[in-house]
Amino acid sequence: MSIIQGWSAKVCIGTNTVSEIGQFSFSGVTRETIEHTSFGDTYRKYVFGFADGGEISFAGNWDPNDVTGQKILDSACINGSAFTGGDLRFYIDNTSYYTVDTGGNILITKSRAISLDKAGIGTTEFTGKVSGKALILI
């Protein structure tokens, strides 16, 4: 059994590491069910409907000078730009990463979630919605 250690993870836009990110999580794929019960049935019956690729949340220390990472994510959210397959990568080790499958994209739905505390380091948080296809491990 292999164990994945979090310290080797990272978030990248292409080959550029998004600086200061220290956590990411995926909500997972869900699939809706549609009822198709008929007169005379004594139990409800269902069929599968659409799948939902879920959401990605990632957070870390805020770096307002990270022009190849955090600023690109913020711009994508503000301007409504999507990341296509391979553009936004969530590495689980030095070589393997999750990204959206071909034909799908990731929409950054939350940025500029910045928190500052007098006794700490400024933090930021991003959220992305997986659209069209699920995340795949490359």
N, C-alpha and C positions, 0 to 999 in steps of 0.2 A: 504494500500500500504506500503510495507516495503522499507526502504532505507538502502543501504549498505554504510557504512562509511569506507573510505580508510585507516584510521589509524589502523584498525584491520586486515589488509591484511598482508601476508608474503609469501615468497617463500621457499620451503623446498625440500631437497633431502632426500627422505624417511621421517624420523622423525627429521632430522637435519635442522635447519633453516639456510638459506644462510644469513650470516651476512651483515648488512648495506644496504640491498636492500630497496628502498623506492618508487619504481614505477614499475608496469608491465602493459602491454596492449596486447590484442589479435587483429590481423587484421580481424579475422572472416572467416567463411567458404564461399568459392565461388564455383560455379558450372559452368563449361563451357557449351556452346551451340554449336551444330553442325547443320549446314544448311543441309536441305534435300529437297530443292525446285526442282520441276520438270518442264519440258516443259509445257507450258500452264498455269502455276500458275501465278497469278497477284500479289501475296504477297510472300515474302520469308517465308519459313517454317523452324522450328527448333525443334530439340529434345535435351534432356539433354545428356551431355557427362560426363566426369570425374568430381568428386568433389575434391577440394583442401582444406585441413585442415587449411591452413593459416600459419601465423608466430606469434611468441611471442617475444616481446622485454621486457627486464627488466633491470633496472639500479639502481644505488645507490652509496654509498661511497665505495671507493676501500679499501679492507682489504687484503693485501698480506699474512696475517697470518691465514686466514680462510681456514684451511685444509679440513674441512668437508663440505664446500660450494663452495666458489669462485674458489678455486684451483681444485676441482673436475669438475666444469663446464669448466674451462680452459683446463684441461686435456682431457675432452670429445671432445672438439672442435679440439684440436691439434692432437689427436690420432684417430679421427673418430669413437668414441663410441656413441651409441644411448641410450637414456633413454626409457625404456618400461613403460607400463601402471602402474601408481601409484608411479614410481620412482621419478619423478619431479612433484611437487605439487604447485599450485598457490591458496593459501587460500584467501577466500573473507571474512571470519570471523573466529571464533575460531574452528569451526568444519567442515565447507563446503569448498571444494576446487575443482578446475579444474585440470584434468590430461588427458592424452591421453587414449582413449578407448582401451580395450583389442584387441590385434592384430596390434596396431599402435605403433609408437614411436616418440620421439622428438629428432631431430638432432641439436646439438648446432653448428650453422654456423658462429657465431661471438663471439670472446672473446678478451681479452687483449686490449679492447678499453678503454684506460686509459687517463684521463685528469687531469693535475695538474696546479693549478694557485697559484701565490705567495700570493694572498689574500684569498685563499679558501681551501677547503678540496679536496683531490684527489677523483675523481669519476671513475666509470667503467660502462660498458654497455655490455649486452649479447643479442644475438638473437638466437632463435630456430625455426626450420622448423618442422611443424606437418606433419607426414608421415603415410599413411595407413588408419588412422581413424581420426575423429574429436575429439576435446576436449569434455569431458563430466563433468558435475557437480556431485560430490560425496557428 
